[in-house]
Amino acid sequence: MSYWQTLAILLLGYATLKILLYWFFFSEEIKATIERDPAATGALSVIFTYPGLQALFYHRAGHALYRLRLLFFARLVSQFARWLTGIEIHPGAVIGKGLFIDHGMGVVIGETAVIGKNVTLFQGVTLGGTGKQKGKRHPTLGNNVVVGAGAKVLGDIQIGDNVSIGANAVVVRDVPANSTVVGVPGRIASREGRRVHGINLDYTSLPDPLAQALEKLQHEIDKIESELKDEGDHPNKTKK
């Protein structure tokens, strides 16, 4: 058997083993990627080319070592995954099923972060801590949360189910379920009190509560100016 034949057999065996492992342990993540990313062409491309899925694979291994208190080896695995994918997930983080990390470069997930089911993170997202205190110091994300590109969610805060966080927002306070957050610092913008069903990835068109408040104030100013003008044009109307 020639060198190339041996190499081909080894590569084929590696690919087959990888497909079986990923499909058995990460089927929900693969399906989530295909559903949420229009660029995904199929399961094979997701398994072999998506860095978010590779990072989750190594996190699963590192998290198992972390729970066994093999902290050095757990960190070693996470740092290798960081070098390979550009995504840094601390092995202590707890991650639910169906997480989709789009593009992934620059994503950082801290040690005590907790992520619910069917969460979507875009590139540059940080789930970070504040201060130097020990214990729980990173955010907890509920189910069906979407965090836009470059957003920072900091501290031991609770992000409710079905929350959308706009790109580059900085969130440092709890966010109730079924709401949106935009701006720096993050401000809550309600969606007309209606529950958000499913996962809405259109985080670029979220409302801006500050702009809405300014528009309302300008409307009131225009109304007052109009009333004063009418009063000036018809002074006799104000006399008894």
SULNOR-V712272 format. One record per run of one state. SS is the DSSP state (~ for helix, > for strand, _ for the rest). FROM is the first residue (numbers start at 1). TO is the last residue. If there is no record, write none. Layout:
SS&FROM&TO ; SS&FROM&TO
This chain:
_&1&2 ; ~&3&25 ; _&26&26 ; ~&27&36 ; _&37&42 ; ~&43&49 ; _&50&50 ; ~&51&67 ; _&68&70 ; ~&71&85 ; _&86&87 ; >&88&89 ; _&90&93 ; >&94&95 ; _&96&99 ; >&100&101 ; _&102&107 ; >&108&109 ; _&110&113 ; >&114&115 ; _&116&119 ; >&120&121 ; _&122&125 ; >&126&128 ; _&129&139 ; >&140&141 ; _&142&145 ; >&146&147 ; _&148&151 ; >&152&154 ; _&155&157 ; >&158&159 ; _&160&163 ; >&164&165 ; _&166&169 ; >&170&171 ; _&172&174 ; >&175&175 ; _&176&179 ; >&180&182 ; _&183&183 ; >&184&184 ; _&185&186 ; >&187&189 ; _&190&202 ; ~&203&205 ; _&206&208 ; ~&209&233 ; _&234&234 ; ~&235&238 ; _&239&240
